Amino acid sequence: MSKPIVIVLYVAAMAAVIVGVDVAFFRERFWERLIANIGIVLLFGAFYLRFLASP
């Protein structure tokens, strides 16, 4: 697959994980939800830089 399609699918997967965690665990907790979302984005970013980014 081409690089832009992979990036779009990767961002869509990250958004799905964030929404799923928000709905499942942090529905009425703003600060916990914000911290969890930041952690998920950092985790996805680290994974992207480690395995998907070109050298």
C-alpha positions as CSV (number, residue, x, y, z in Angstrom):
1,M,0.0,0.0,0.0
2,S,1.1,3.6,-0.5
3,K,2.3,5.7,2.4
4,P,-0.7,8.1,2.5
5,I,-3.2,5.3,2.8
6,V,-1.2,3.7,5.6
7,I,-1.1,7.0,7.5
8,V,-4.9,7.5,7.1
9,L,-5.6,4.0,8.3
10,Y,-3.2,4.5,11.2
11,V,-4.9,7.7,12.3
12,A,-8.3,6.1,11.9
13,A,-7.2,3.2,14.2
14,M,-5.9,5.7,16.8
15,A,-9.2,7.6,16.7
16,A,-11.1,4.4,17.1
17,V,-9.0,3.4,20.2
18,I,-9.4,6.8,21.7
19,V,-13.2,6.8,21.3
20,G,-13.5,3.2,22.5
21,V,-11.5,4.0,25.7
22,D,-13.5,7.2,26.3
23,V,-16.8,5.4,26.0
24,A,-15.8,2.3,27.9
25,F,-14.0,3.8,30.9
26,F,-14.0,7.6,31.2
27,R,-17.5,8.8,30.2
28,E,-17.9,11.4,33.0
29,R,-14.3,12.0,34.0
30,F,-12.8,14.9,32.1
31,W,-9.2,15.0,33.5
32,E,-8.7,11.2,33.5
33,R,-10.0,11.0,29.9
34,L,-7.7,13.8,28.8
35,I,-4.7,12.2,30.4
36,A,-5.6,8.8,28.9
37,N,-6.1,10.4,25.4
38,I,-2.7,12.1,25.6
39,G,-1.1,8.8,26.6
40,I,-2.7,7.0,23.7
41,V,-1.6,9.6,21.2
42,L,2.0,9.4,22.6
43,L,2.0,5.7,22.4
44,F,0.8,5.7,18.8
45,G,3.3,8.4,18.0
46,A,6.2,6.3,19.5
47,F,5.0,3.2,17.6
48,Y,4.9,5.2,14.4
49,L,8.3,6.7,14.8
50,R,9.8,3.3,15.7
51,F,8.2,1.1,13.1
52,L,6.6,3.1,10.3
53,A,8.7,6.2,9.8
54,S,11.3,6.1,7.0
55,P,14.9,6.4,8.1
